[in-house]
């Protein structure tokens, strides 16, 4: 088993023959070359490949890419291309990726040129748009099966219900639409669902990558990795705003750290020094989340944590969307218990052992105390939940069955 701080962890294993068809995954691994986004893409790619599909990773967007060094937009994409190549090599998929230069329809990097990319779209049995990363462009008309993988529910559904014609036309183009909003259409869910049908899915994880041999090191904390403040993406439904910025929910549970029997640590970005000071005064440990922008560092941080304590965005919480985090499934797979603010996910996932939901401060503290009292039991339960509900082959296999490819 790889050690807790395993830089360059080998991510591949023997794959079956790629005889079941060809699929393309669109994502943001190169455009946003940071820890969590990269793991999201890698788990999907390997899920497809382990099931016997010839999977290609493609970035074909006119959006700016972001620098891995300073998080700013950049027109120099060479480092981003190198980043994609490095991680595809680690999956043993080094000849299965294409990056089209933004605003250029003549330049592709990777395994094919523009003509080859067009042929790939014509050959593919399906193209999966992970988190809506890829805008639809005229040359995508050759694709015969488009699948939308919505990792952030609510905003799209509200836009459609509010009559946003651009969003309606965009979603009309897809043959299948999947969402992490497991509670959509339930009686207690406030998210409006109009015009389009949505199938539920879950964040996949390659559980074998995250396995650990034992408990975390002494002094480990319940941690999470978060952006404190967002200034956009709020939505309004029936005159009620639902906020995207996570700080609104953290402030509701500010006192938990000072009352917790276990240390709580927040790896955080987009936060002022004054806000950091306020968190520290309330008992929170804080470190910059930029420390873990490298996927290997992100990986090591989760595995050396005691578990995860986290809130969710109001946009998921208030309407009871049923959303669950693709970061939290990594904690579970590592045998690290997860304590997460309730979004409605407890209707679909077992809670109370290895995974806990909370809506009040007292519920949060009760969950922390349970983990503290019997860590070994909750660690084992976390690992079981990851394998039963989020294993990549299980989650991706369900997707493929429902689009008719398995």
N, C-alpha and C positions, 0 to 999 in steps of 0.2 A: 504493500500500500504506500502511496506517495506521502511524504511527510507533510506537516501542516503548512509549511511555507515552500511549496513545490513550484518554483519558477520553471517555465517551460514544460509543465506537466504534459505528458503524452496523452492526447485526447482520442486517438483512434484505437480500434481493435480490428480483428478480422471481420470483414463485411461479407454478407452473402453476395452471390452474383447479382448484378443490377439488371434483372430480367423482367421486372414487373411494370416497366414504363419509365417515362421521363417526366420529371416535374421541375419547375423553376421556383425558387424562393426569392422574392424581393424583400430587402430589409435595409437597415441603417448602420450596419457594422462599420463600413468605411466612412460614411458621411458623419457619423457620431462615434468616433473611435474611443469609446470609454467602456469601463468594466461591465456594468449591468447590461447595456445594449448589446455588447458582444456576446455575452453568455446567452441572452435571449435567442440570438440568431443561431449560435452553435448548437443549442439543444434541438432546435427545429431541424436543422440540416442533418444532424446525425440520426434523429428519429426517422426521417425519410430514408436515409441510406441504410440503416440497420434493417429496415423492412424490405429491402431489395429493390429500391428505386434508384434510377440514375438521377441524382439531384444536382442542380446547378444553382449557384448563388449569383444574383445579378443586381447591380445598381445602375439604373438607367434614367437618372433624374436630372432635371435642370436646376435643382436647388443647390445652393451653396453647400460646400462641405465645411466641417468644423475642424480646427486645429487641435491635435491631441496635446499640444503644449500649453495653450492659453485659453482654450474653449471658445475662441473667437472665430467668426467666419473667415474663410481664406479662399483665394482663387488658386493657390498652389496645392494641387491635390496629390503630388508625388508621394508624400508620406502616407497619405490615406490609401493609395494603391498598394504600397509596400505592406501596410497593416493588414489589408485583406489577404494578400499573398501569404503572409506569415501564418495567419490563423487557418487558412485553407490548407496549407502544407501540414499543419499540425493535425488536421483531420484526415490526412491522406487524400484530400480532394483538390490537390494543387492544380489540376487541369480542368476544374469544373467551376470556374468563376469568370465573370466579365464585369468590367467597370467602364461605362461610357462617360467621357469627359462632359461635365455640365456645359450646356449651351453649345455643344459641338455635336454634329451628326456625321462626323467623319472619323472620329478617333475613339477606338475602344482599346482597353488594356485587358490582359488576361488571355483566355484560351481562344477567343474568336474576334474577328473584325466585325464591322457593322453588318455586312452581308451574312456573316455567320450568326450574329445575334438574331437577325430577322428569320433565318432558317430555324434557329432554336425555338423561337416563339411559334413557328408553324408546326414543329415536331412535337412540342410539349403536350402531354396529356392534360396538364393543368398548370396554372401559374398562381402561386399563393402570395398575396400582398400582406406581409406581416406588419401589423400596426399601421396600416395605411401609408407605409413609407413611400410608396411610389405613386406619383400622380399619373393619370392615364393620358397617353399621348397618341397621336394619330397612327404611329407605326405599331401600336399594340392591337390594332384591329385584326391581326392575323391569329390572335390567341383564341382558341375555341372553348376554353373553360377558365374563367377568372374566379378566384376565391378570395374573399376579403377576410382577414383575420384581425378582428377588432380587439386590441388589448386594453383599450380605454373606453369602456362603455359610457353612455349617457349623452355626450356632446353631439354625436351623430344623430341619435334618436331625437333629441330636442330640436336640432336644426331642421330635421324633416318635418316634425310636428309644427314648427313655427313657419313652415312654408319656404324654406331656403331652397330655391330652385337649383342652384349650382350643386348643392349637396345631394338633392334628390336625383339629379341626372347622373352624378358620379356613382351613387349607389345602385342606380338602375342598371349600370353596365355589368354588374357582377352576377354570375350564375348562382353563387352560393355565398352566404354571409354568416360568419361565425363570430361569437363574442365571448369575452370573459365575464360578461354580466349574467351569471347563472340564474339570477332571480327575475330576469325580465319576463313579463307576462304574468307573474304571480300576483295574487290579489293584494298583497301588501307592498308591492313595488310601485313607486310613483313615476317611474320612467315611462314616458309616452312611447308606444310602439305603433307606428302607423306606416302604411304603404308597403314596407319591406318585412319579410319574415327573417328571424334571426335564430340560428342554431347555437346552442351553448357548447363551449369548449373550455379548456383549462390550460394554464401555462405548463409546458412540458419540461422535464428535467432528466438529464442522463444521470441517474442516481448513483451509478457506479463511480462516476468521476469524483463525487463529493464525499464518499464514505471515509470515515475516520476510524482509527484503531482504538481510541480511548477518549477519555474526558478532555475538555479543554485545559489549558495551563492554569496554574494557580492565579487568582486575581482576575480571571476572565469576567466580563460583564455581559449582560443582556444588551445587545447592540441593535442598531439599524443604520442604514445609509439613506440620506434624504436631502432633498433640496428644500430649504426652509420656506422660501418665499417665491411665489410666481406672481407676475404682474399681468398675466393674460389668461385666457381659456375659461374664465367664468362663463356660466350659462344662466339664462333666465327662463323659467317655465312657470306660466300662469302667475306672473308678477313676483315670483320668488327666486332670488339669486341662489345658485349653488356654486360655491367657491371651489377653485382648483388648487389654490395655494394651501400647502399642508400646514403652515404655521397656525392657522385658525384652530385646527384640531389639537395640535401639540399644546397650545395654550390652555385648552380645556383640562389637560392632564398634567399640568406643570408640577403639581405637588406630589405626583406619584414617586418620583426619584427620592425625595427626602424621607418618604415613609417606607420605601422598599427594603426588604432584607437582602436584596442582591443589588450590586451596582448596575446603573443604567448608563449607557454611553451612546451618544449621537454623533455619527460621522456626517457632517453637515456642510452645505454650501449655500450661497446666496443669503447670508445672514450678517447682520451688523455686529460690531464689537459690543455694543450696548446689549443686544439680544443674547450674545454669547455669555456676557456677564450675568444676565438675569437667569439663564439656564444654570450656570455654575452655582449661583447663590441658592438655587432650589435643589441642588444635589446632583445635577446631571454632569457626567463627564462629557466633554466635547473635543472632537478633533476634526480637521478639515477633510471633507470627503474627497478632495482632490488627491489625497494620499493614496486613494484606491482607484484612480482612473485607469491604471493598468489592470487588465483582467486577471493576471496572476496575483496581484496584490489584493484585489477584490475577493478572489477565491480564498486566499490565505486568511483574510480578515474574518470571513464568515466561518471558516472551519475552526478558528481559534476563539470564536465567541462562545459564550455560554448558551446563547439562544438569541431570539429576536423579540424585542418589545417595540411595537410600532403602532402609530395611528394610521388612518387612511384619509384620503382627501374627502372633504364634505360632499363633493360631487358624486362620490360612491356611497357615502354613509347615509346622507339625508334621504335619498330616494330608495334606499335598500336595493341596490343594484345587484348584489351577490358577487361583486368583483373579488378576485384574489390575486395576490402579488406574485410575479415571476421571480422576484428576489426572495420571497419567503419560501418558495418551494426549494430553493438552494439550501437554506437553513435546515429545512425538514430533512432533505436528503443527506445532509451531513450529521444527522442525529442531534440537531440543535432545536429544542422546543420553540414554538412560535406562539407569541401572545399578541393578537392583532385586534384592532378596533373592529367591531361588528359592522359588516356591510350587507348582511343577509346570507353570508356564505355558510353559516352554521346550519342552514336548512339542508345543505348538500354535502357537507363534510363532517366527519365525527369530531367533536370537541370535548374537552375535559381531560384528555390524556394525550400529551405531545403537542396538541394544538388547542388554543383557547381563544374565545372571542370575549370582548368586553364592550360595554356601553357606558359604564360609570367608573369612577375612580375606585370604588370599593371592589367591583368585579375585577378590575385590573390588578389590584393588590392581592385579592384572593388567588388569582392565577399565578402571580409571581411566588406567593407563599407555597402553592402546590408544587411548583417546579423546584423550589428551594428544599422542600421536605423530602422529595424522592426523585432526584435528578436522573438516576439510572433508568427508572421506569419510564419517565417522560422522554428521555433521549431515544430509547428503543421504540416507543410509540411514534415519535416524530418520523423516524426512519420508515416504519411500516406505512404510515400515511403517504409519504412521498412515493413509495413503490406501488401502493394500491391505487392511488388517485392521480398521480402526476408523472409516472414513468413515461419517458418520451415515446417509446414504442407503443404503449397503450393509448396515449393521447393522440399521437399522429395516426395510429392505426384507425382510431375512431373517426378522425377527420376523413381519411381516405375512403373508408367504407361509406360514409354519408355522401361523398361526392361521386361514388360509383367506381372507384379505382381499386378497391379490394373486395 
